[in-house]
């Protein structure tokens, strides 16, 4: 019998969220329930390149279904190192500086566990990706938002420096970004690099959307900035590029002095990324050339135009993203007092699901914004655009 004097009863931990699911997944479930068009979750349901799919199927049939090394299969690590050198100009040792991970989210969690301590602070640029903040919170690390300047989400370097305290250990740079589609410019990244060096900070850089670049924008990795090679933890993956979000294959590139410990924590949590899917991704990286990546950007630029035009016609004043495949649009003309109410009103009237803006901001901000994902099959996106125009 448990003493009532010492028992605290069954309860959630202090970290456990009070909401059982994110707003994104809540909207997805409601959209599925009513048979709507889901532009809320970034599931990226475009076609998987045949060479990638066949590579995974062949691996399964060939019996490559057991654990891999904790850092991933050698063929994929070598392909990643060659790709990073080819596209970014960074020489990488595939044996010591590349870690295959369970998605870019797995890379971030393992890196944060290896390099941050409870009570540390990490700068995140607002609007931010909720998983970055949620991961930091789960490790008892404080995410400190630094607002980007609307309407074009420009970086304020003075605000960055003002947010730094003796507890600041790192910053997270998501470029191109989710949800704003911001592509950090070379001058912005050079400014952040000077701050990182001045205050001796790590830079966690999430570059999962590196091939989704539009117009005259150019992707620059913070790791390429002089002096940043040692302090940058580059995270990316194949979920978006190959339309395999359910495969959970990502990667991390960092200085060898960090990768061993990061790999330990990734192994502790995930063991390894799915073995046959690693083989399929390796086929894709090895066999798909620049034409594939250029075509990917062209295809999504057309989709961007489709959704931006539809949102304008609907009176929702979209911000045109330079990268990634999300659009933030104004919800001020929709009924409801909060963005969540506005998103549900839009779903009820049009059958199009979006994400309420506060999912990407600190409390009290983003209430007049909704996020739309346009990485959809053309017919589904066209139907969503038709429905949105019914608002006008």
N, C-alpha and C positions, 0 to 999 in steps of 0.2 A: 504494500500500500504506500502511495506517494504522499509525503507530508504536504499539507496545504500551506504550511508556513514557508516552504522553499520552492514549491512548484510555481512556475509561471504559466503553465498551460500550453496547449498546442497553439502555435501561431506562425505566421510568416516571418522570415528574416527581416531585418531592417532594410535590406536592399530590395526585397521582392516588390515589384511594382503593384500599385493598388488597382491598376487596370490590367485585365488579363490579356489584352491584345492591343496592338498599336492601332492608331486611327486608320492607317493605310490598310491593314488587314480587316478592320471593321467595315470599311467602305467596300472592300473586295467581296466580303461575305454578303453584304446587303445588295451589291450589284448582281452577284450570282443568283441570289434569291429571286430577284425580279427579272432576270434574263437581260440585263442591260449590257452596255459596252464599257469595259473596264479600262479607263485611262488613269486609274489611281496607282496601281502597283507596277513597278518597273520590271515586269516579267520578261519583256523582250521576246514576243512570240512569233518573230519572223523565222524564216527557214534556216535550219542548221546546214552549213556547207557539207556537201556529200562526203568529201574526203575526211572530214572530222567525224561524222556519224559512222562511216564505214570503218574507220580506224578503231573506234571503240567497240563496234560489233565484232570485228575480227579479233580484237584482244580478248573479248569474252569467250569466243569460240576456241581460241588458242589456249585457254586456261589461265590467262593472266589476271586472276581474280583474288590473289592473296595480297597481304600487306606489302607495300613497297618500303624501301628505306625511308626513314623519317623525313629526309629532305627531298624525297621524290625520285622518280626514275631518272637515270643518267641521261637518257636521250632527250627528255623534256628539259632538264636543267641546261644541257648544252644548247638546245634550240633557243631557250630563253636568253642565255648569255649572248648568243650570236645576234638575236633580234635586238636586244638592248644596245649592242655595239653598232648595229646597222642603222637603227632609227634614232638613237640618242647620242651616239659617239662615245659611249662609256665602255671601257674595257672591264669585263667582269669575269671572275674565276668561277666556273660552274660547279666546282667541287667545294668551294669555301664561302662563296658570296651569294649563292642562289638557294632559295628555299621554296619548294612547291607546297602550297597551302590549301586549306579547305576554304576556297574563295578568298577575296581580298579582305572580307570581314575576319576570317580566321587569321590572316596575316596580321591585321591590326591588333586583335586581341592578344596574340602571342607576343608581339613586339611590345605592347603596353605592359604586359606582365613581366617581361624581361628587363625593361628599361625604366619603369616608373615605380614609385613607392606610394603607399597610402598617404594622402594629404598633399601630394604634389598637385600643381596646377598646370593645365594645358590650354593654350589659346585655340579657339575654333572660330572660323569666320562665318558670320551670320548673314544670310540664312545658311544653316548647316545641315549635314546629313545626320539624321537622328541616330543611326547606329554608332556613329563616332562618339556622340555624347553618351548614349546608353552604355557603350562598352567602358568608357572612362568611369562613369558612375558606378558600374558594377564592380570596378576594382578600387572603389573609394578614392578615385582621383577626381579632382574638381575641374570640370570643363568651364572655361571662362570665355563667354561670347565676345567677339569684337565685330561690331556692325559694319558691313559694307555699305557704301553710300548709294542710295537709290537716286535716280531710276536705273542707272547702268551698273550698279554694284561695284563701284570703284573702291580701291583699297586706300584707307587712311593710315599711313605709316605712323603718324603722331598718335592716333588712337591705339595702335598696336603697342607702341612703347609705353603708353600710359597704363595699359592693362597688365604690364609685367610687374610682378612682385618677387620677393626673395624665394617664394615657393614655386615660381614658374620654371618648368623643366623642358617644355616642348611646345610646338605648335603643330596643328594639323592643316595641311594645304590640300584641298581637293580640287584638282584642275584637269580637265573641265569639271565643273561642279554640279552636284545634285544638291538642291533642286533648281538653282538659278541658271545653269548653263554657262556660268562665268568661266572664261579662259584667262587665267592670270597672265599678264604681260611680262615680257622680259624685264622691264624696268621695275615692275612691282615685285617680281621675284628677287631681283638684285637688292631691292630695299629690304625685303624680308631676310635675305642672306646676311646683310650687314647687321641686322638686329640679332639674328641667331648667333653670329660670331661674337657680337658684343656681350651678350648675356649667356653665352655658352649653352645654347638650347639644341635639342634634337628637333628635326623637322620630319614628321610623318607625312608622306605625300601619297595620296590616293589618286592614281592615274588610270583607273579602270575605264574611263571614257576617252582615252588618248586618241583613238582613231575616229571619234565622232567630232569633227571640226568643220566649221562652215565659214564661207566667205573668205575674208582675208585674215582670219584668226590663225594663229600658229601655236601648236602645243610645245611648251618648254618644260622640261623636268627640272625641278629645283636641284636635283643631283648634278646637273650639268653646270651650275653656277660655280665659278672658281671658289675654292675653299669649302664647298659643301659636300664633297664626296664622303667624308668620314661621318658627318653628323646627320646625313639624310637616310631615312628608311623608306625606300621606294616600294609601294604596294600596287599591284595591278592583277590582271587575271583574264580569263577567257569567257566569262559568263555573258558579257555584253557583246563582245566582238564576234563570237561564234554562235550567239543565241542559245546558250546552254546554261541558263541560270540555275537549273536544277542539278547540274553535274557537280558543282562546288569544286572547281579547280582554279586556283589563283596562284600568285607567287609574290615573293618578297626578294628584293635585292638590297644588300647592305654591306658595310665593311665586315670583313671576316671576324673581327673582334666581337661583333654583336650577334652574328648569325648562329653561333653555337648555342647560346642561351635562349635565343628566340626559338630555335628548333626544338629545344628541350620542352618548352612550354606548349608549343604546337603539338608535339608528340603526346604530351600529357593529356591534352584536351581532345584532340582529333585522331591521333595515331598517324594518319596519313590521308591525303586526298584520295578519292576513289581510284583504284589501280587501273581498270580498263579505260576510264575517262581520261586519265593522264596520257595513255597511249593515243587516244583519239586527238587530244589537243596537240600532242607532239607532231602527229601527222599534219595537222592544220598549220602549225608554225613553220614546219619544214617545207611544205608544199604550196602554200598559198602566198603568192607574191604581192608586190605593191599594187598591182591592178585590183586585187581583191579589196584591199584597205581603202583605196581611192574610190572604188565603186560603193563601198559601204557608206562612206561619207556623202557621196552624191545621192544615193538612195534615201538617206535620212534627211538630207537637205530638202528634198522634194516633200517628204513627210512633214518637215518643219513648216514649210510654206503652207501646206494644206491646213494644219491645225491653227497656225497663226491667223490665216485669212478667215477661218471659221469663227475663231474667238473674236476677231475684230467685228465681223458681221453681227455677232451676238451681243456686241456692246461691252465686251469684257476686257478691253485694253491690255493685250498681252505684251510681256517683255520678250523681245526676240533674242533667243539664246545664241551664243557664239559656238557652243559645244554641248556635248551630252545629248540626251533626247527627252528633255523635260521643258515645259513652259510654265512660268508663273504668270497668272492673269488676275486682273482686278475682279473682285466679287462684290463691289460696293453697290451695284444695282440689283443684286439678288435679295430676296426676302430672308429675314433672319437677323438676329443680333450678333451671332458669332459665326466664324468661318465654318465651323462644323454644321451649324444649322443651314448655312447658305449652301454647303456642299450637298447636304441631304435634300434641300429644296431643288437644287439643280438635277440631282439624280431622280427625284420623284417626277419632275416635269419632263425631262428629256431622256432618262434612262442612261445618262452618261455619268460615270463615276470619276471623281477627282479626289484630291487630298486637301484637307483644310490647312491653310498656311501655318497655323501655330505649331504644327509638327516639326517645323524647321526653324523656329525662333524661341527665344526665352519667353517666359510667361508674360502675357499682355501684348505681344506683338504678332503681326501676321494675320490679324483677324479679317482683313479685306483682301486676302490673297487665296487663290486655289492653285494647286499644281496639277498639270496634265502630262501624261506620258504619251509620246507619239511613236514609240517603237512597236508598232502594230502592223499586222498584215494590211495591205492597201484597202481591201474591201471592208475590213472592220474599222479602219480609220476613216474611210469615206463615209461610212454609216454614222460614226460618231459626229463627224463634221456636219452631216445633214441634220442630225438631231439638234446640235448646238445652234444651228441657224434658225431653228424654230423659235428661239427666244426673241428674235428681232421682230 
